[in-house]
Amino acid sequence: MGCKEGTAITKKILLFCDPGIDDSLAIMYCILDPEIELVGLVTSYGNVTKDQATANAAYLLQLAGRNDIPIIPGASMPVQEEGTVFYPEIHGQNGIGPIQPPSNFHYHIYPFDSIRTIMENYKNELIIVDTGRSTSLATAFTLFAEQMKMVHSFYVMGGAFFVPGNATALAEANFYGDPSSSNFVLKYAHNLVITPLNVTRSAVLTQEMVNEISRNSQNVYAFMMDPIFKYYYEFYKKSVPGIPGAPIHDLLTIMVVVNPAIVDYIQYDAKVIEESDAKGMSYIDYRPTSKKGNTKIAVNLHYDAFQEQFRIVMLQQ
């Protein structure tokens, strides 16, 4: 079952991603939610290499019979960092836990300029969501500045405000991976919503939820839910003792596009530290006399509402 196409009620989403288990779940959700029309995927380095991220995205689309959705390879490295760190202990060697695309898997890719075409086609209907490193989105801003002004809004998974990071004690992984690009996006993106670790760390997928989805024959991804969850959860059981499941950071960012009320927000302009031991740390001026900004930052998750909406979409109810 795919997304509704061409209807006025759907949210038209261009997703920048680096699948990755939680990115993969975000892609699945986009495909299955009838209120979302996925109009393109921009794949980049991050959890895995750009080439692996691209293959993973293509495999997920093929499983759902959605080869009509363009896949656009983006950045292969950050703009200033010397090396790129991948996370096989979290996402698996190939990014989707133990799941691997077939070795003879073939798929079509589109040039980076397709981003400009998509923005021109959808104009104010288009919503850009970035759940990976900000390099590709920052590049698109530099290349397609006029078209970016047409976009309705931007949603970015990144940062940690008043809570610990996950890449370092201070920094969340996406902002840590390319803080210069993250700052660029935070400066130029309009109608921007950030979903930081404040909320995504609470968006926990449990074994009970996974079991329910795995039994659902209507879901084309049901066969992979249990193995990827178990792989993902093994890491979190070691790094966050006592956690009842695995946080699906990137998926929550997609869910907020359609269901903004599942989180609470504050509104400030955010920045990212680019150098020093605090590299990648996101911050706002929270002093009582400071001026509030234009960026909405999610700070609290309504877990019951999150869980209910996740079940509705993934169980095709």
C-alpha positions in Angstrom: 0.0 0.0 0.0 1.6 3.3 -1.1 1.0 6.9 -0.5 -1.9 8.8 -2.0 -0.6 10.7 -5.0 -1.6 14.1 -6.4 -4.2 14.8 -3.7 -4.5 18.2 -2.1 -4.5 16.8 1.4 -1.1 15.0 1.3 2.1 16.5 2.7 4.6 16.6 -0.2 7.9 15.6 1.4 11.4 15.7 -0.1 13.5 13.6 2.4 17.2 14.1 2.9 18.5 11.0 4.7 21.3 8.5 5.4 19.6 5.1 6.0 20.4 3.9 8.8 17.8 2.0 10.8 15.8 5.0 12.0 16.0 6.7 8.6 14.8 3.4 7.1 11.8 3.5 9.4 11.1 7.1 8.4 11.1 6.0 4.7 8.7 3.1 5.5 6.4 5.5 7.3 6.4 8.0 4.5 5.4 5.2 2.1 2.7 3.8 4.3 1.1 7.0 5.6 -1.7 8.1 3.2 -1.3 11.7 4.4 2.2 11.8 3.0 3.4 11.9 -0.6 7.1 11.2 -0.8 8.3 13.1 -3.8 12.0 12.3 -3.6 14.9 11.0 -1.5 18.3 12.7 -1.2 20.8 10.1 0.1 24.1 11.0 1.8 26.9 9.8 4.0 26.2 9.6 7.8 25.2 6.3 9.3 26.8 4.6 6.3 28.5 5.7 3.1 26.6 7.6 0.5 26.6 4.6 -1.9 25.2 2.3 0.8 22.6 4.8 1.9 21.5 5.1 -1.7 21.2 1.3 -2.1 19.3 1.0 1.1 16.8 3.7 0.1 16.3 2.1 -3.3 15.7 -1.3 -1.7 13.0 0.1 0.6 11.3 1.8 -2.3 11.4 -1.4 -4.4 9.9 -3.5 -1.7 6.9 -1.2 -1.8 6.7 -1.1 -5.6 7.6 2.7 -5.5 10.3 2.9 -8.1 8.6 6.1 -9.3 10.1 8.1 -6.4 13.4 9.6 -7.5 16.6 8.8 -5.6 19.1 11.6 -5.6 22.6 10.9 -4.3 24.0 13.8 -2.3 27.2 14.5 -0.3 29.8 11.8 0.4 31.6 13.8 3.2 31.3 16.8 5.4 32.6 20.2 4.2 35.4 20.7 6.8 36.0 17.5 8.7 39.0 15.4 7.8 37.4 12.0 8.2 33.9 10.4 8.3 32.9 8.1 11.1 30.2 5.4 10.4 28.2 3.5 13.0 28.0 -0.2 12.2 27.6 -1.0 15.9 24.3 0.9 15.9 22.9 0.4 12.4 24.8 -2.7 11.1 27.6 -2.9 8.5 25.2 -2.0 5.7 22.8 0.2 7.6 19.6 -1.8 8.0 20.8 -4.1 10.8 21.0 -7.7 9.5 18.9 -6.8 6.4 20.9 -6.5 3.1 19.7 -5.5 -0.4 20.3 -8.3 -2.9 23.8 -8.4 -4.3 22.6 -8.1 -7.9 20.3 -5.2 -7.0 19.9 -2.5 -9.7 18.2 0.8 -9.4 18.1 4.2 -11.1 19.5 7.4 -9.6 18.8 11.1 -10.5 21.2 14.0 -10.7 21.5 16.5 -7.8 19.8 19.2 -10.0 16.6 17.1 -9.7 16.2 18.9 -6.3 15.8 22.2 -8.1 13.2 20.6 -10.5 11.2 19.2 -7.5 11.2 22.6 -5.8 10.0 24.3 -8.9 7.3 21.7 -9.5 5.8 21.7 -6.0 6.7 25.3 -4.9 4.8 26.2 -1.7 3.4 22.7 -1.3 6.9 21.2 -0.7 8.2 20.3 2.7 11.9 19.4 3.1 12.8 17.1 5.9 16.5 16.4 6.8 17.2 13.4 9.1 20.9 13.1 8.4 24.0 15.3 8.2 23.2 18.8 6.9 25.8 18.7 4.1 23.5 18.0 1.2 20.8 20.4 2.3 23.4 23.2 2.8 24.7 22.5 -0.7 21.2 22.7 -2.1 20.8 26.1 -0.4 24.0 27.4 -2.1 23.1 26.0 -5.5 19.3 26.7 -5.6 18.9 29.8 -3.4 15.9 31.2 -5.3 14.1 27.8 -5.4 14.6 27.3 -1.7 12.5 30.4 -1.1 9.6 28.6 -2.7 9.7 25.7 -0.2 6.9 25.8 2.4 8.9 24.6 5.4 11.8 22.7 6.7 12.1 20.0 9.4 15.5 19.0 10.7 16.4 16.2 13.1 19.4 17.4 15.1 20.8 19.0 18.2 20.3 18.5 21.9 19.1 21.4 24.1 19.5 21.2 27.9 20.1 17.4 27.5 23.2 15.2 26.8 24.3 14.6 23.3 24.8 11.1 21.8 27.9 11.7 19.7 29.7 13.4 22.6 28.6 14.6 26.0 27.4 17.8 24.4 26.6 17.1 20.8 24.0 15.1 18.8 25.4 13.1 15.9 23.9 15.0 12.9 25.0 18.4 14.1 28.4 16.9 15.2 29.0 15.4 11.8 29.0 18.7 9.9 28.4 21.6 12.2 29.3 24.2 9.6 26.6 22.9 7.3 24.1 22.7 10.2 24.7 26.3 11.0 24.2 27.3 7.4 20.8 25.5 7.3 19.8 27.0 10.7 20.6 30.4 9.4 18.8 30.2 6.0 15.9 27.8 6.4 12.6 29.5 6.9 9.6 28.0 8.7 12.1 25.7 10.4 11.2 23.0 13.0 14.0 21.2 14.8 13.3 17.8 16.5 16.3 17.4 18.8 17.2 14.6 21.2 15.0 16.3 23.7 12.0 14.6 22.0 13.5 11.9 19.8 15.2 10.1 22.7 11.7 9.5 24.1 10.2 8.2 20.8 10.9 4.6 21.9 9.9 1.7 19.7 9.2 -1.4 21.9 9.2 -5.1 21.3 5.4 -5.2 21.8 4.9 -2.6 19.1 7.2 -4.5 16.8 5.5 -7.8 17.4 2.1 -6.3 16.4 3.5 -4.8 13.2 5.3 -8.1 12.3 2.0 -9.9 12.4 0.4 -7.4 10.0 0.3 -9.0 6.5 -0.8 -5.6 5.0 2.6 -4.1 5.8 5.2 -4.9 3.1 8.0 -4.2 5.6 6.6 -6.5 8.3 9.2 -9.2 7.7 12.1 -6.9 8.6 10.7 -5.1 11.6 11.8 -7.7 14.2 15.4 -8.3 13.0 16.2 -4.6 12.6 14.6 -3.7 15.9 16.5 -6.4 17.8 19.8 -5.2 16.2 19.1 -1.6 17.1 17.9 -2.3 20.6 21.0 -4.3 21.4 23.0 -1.2 21.1 20.7 0.9 23.2 20.5 -1.7 26.0 24.2 -1.3 26.4 24.4 2.5 26.0 21.2 3.4 27.9 20.7 0.8 30.6 17.1 0.1 31.4 15.7 1.7 28.2 12.4 -0.1 27.3 13.1 0.0 23.6 14.9 1.8 20.8 14.4 5.5 20.1 13.5 6.1 16.4 14.9 9.7 16.1 14.4 10.2 12.4 10.9 8.7 12.2 9.6 11.2 14.8 10.7 14.0 12.6 8.5 12.7 9.8 5.6 12.2 12.2 5.7 15.7 13.4 5.2 17.0 9.9 1.7 15.5 9.8 1.0 15.5 13.6 2.7 18.6 15.1 0.7 18.3 18.3 2.5 15.2 19.5 5.4 17.4 20.7 5.6 20.8 22.6 7.8 23.6 21.3 9.8 26.6 22.3 10.7 29.2 19.7 14.3 30.5 19.6 17.0 30.9 17.0 19.5 28.1 17.3 23.3 27.8 16.6 25.9 25.1 16.5 29.4 25.3 17.9 31.8 24.5 15.1 35.2 24.1 16.9 36.7 23.3 20.3 35.8 20.5 22.7 32.1 21.5 22.4 32.0 20.9 18.6 28.5 20.1 17.4 26.8 21.4 20.5 23.5 23.2 19.7 22.5 26.2 21.8 20.0 29.0 22.2 20.1 32.2 24.1 17.7 31.3 26.9 18.3 34.3 29.2 15.1 36.0 30.3 16.1 39.2 28.4 16.9 37.4 25.2 14.8 37.8 22.1 12.8 34.8 20.9 13.5 33.6 17.4 11.7 32.1 14.4 12.7 28.5 14.8 10.4 26.0 16.5 12.4 23.6 18.7 10.5 20.5 20.0 11.3 19.9 23.7 8.6 17.5 25.0 7.0 14.4 23.4 3.5 13.2 24.1 4.4 9.5 24.0 0.8 8.1 24.0 -0.1 10.2 21.0 3.2 9.2 19.3 2.5 5.5 19.9 -1.1 5.7 18.7 -0.1 7.5 15.5 2.7 5.1 14.8 0.4 2.1 15.2 -2.3 3.6 12.9 0.1 4.0 10.1 2.3 0.9 10.5 -0.8 -1.3 11.0 -2.7 0.3 8.1 -5.8 0.9 10.3 
